Amino acid sequence: MKIFLLIISLLLIIIVLLQSNKAESTSQIISGGNADLFSQRKERGVELLISRVTMTLGLTFFVVSLIMNFI
């Protein structure tokens, strides 16, 4: 079970690093210069797939961690 959790965590790290940046630079987030950061932008194609895989891996990691804690 610990090896499964390790594999999920590594996959989660990799898939998060593959996600595209929605902000142009960090300084714009702090200064508020990027007004369309949280706008209604639809994800399509590979971006949508990566987003769904990230959500699935995150939920799986959470559930496996809870199961390991109570067993």
N, C-alpha and C positions, 0 to 999 in steps of 0.2 A: 504494500500500500504506500510506503514511503517513496519507493521508486516511481510509482505512478504520479504521486504528488510532485516529485522533482521534475518529471518529464512535462507535466502540465505547466509548472512554473517557468521552465525554460522556454516552452512554446509561447507562453503568454508574454514573456519579455521580448522574444523575437518579433511577435506579431505587433506589439505596441511600437517597437522601433520602426516597423515598416509603414506605419500610418503616416499620412501626409500632414504637413504643418498647416494649420488653419490661420496662423498668425505670420505676418511677414518677418517680424523680429520681436525679441523680448522687450525691447525698450518701448515699442508701440503699445504693448499690453499694459505696461506699467503707467505710461502717460495717457492712455486712453485714446491713442491716435487711430486705432483700427476699429472703426465703428461697425463694420460688417462682420466682426468676428463671430458673433452669435446670431447672425441673420439666418433666415429660412433658406438654407442652401441644401438641395437634395443630393444625397450621395448616389453615385451610379457606378455600375460595373465593378471593377476591382476594389474600389474604395468601399462600396457597400458590402462586398464579400469580406473584406478585412475587418470592417466594423462588426459584422455579425459573428465572425470567428472570434474576435476579441471578447464580445459579450458572452459567447458560449464557453470559452475557456475560463473567463472570470467566474462565471456561475459554477462551472465544474470544480474549479479550484476551491471556491467557498464551500460547496457541498462536501467535497472530499475532506477538507480541513475539519469541518464540523463532525463528520463521521469518525475521523481519526481521533478527535478529542473525546468523544463519548464512548469509544470502544476500548 
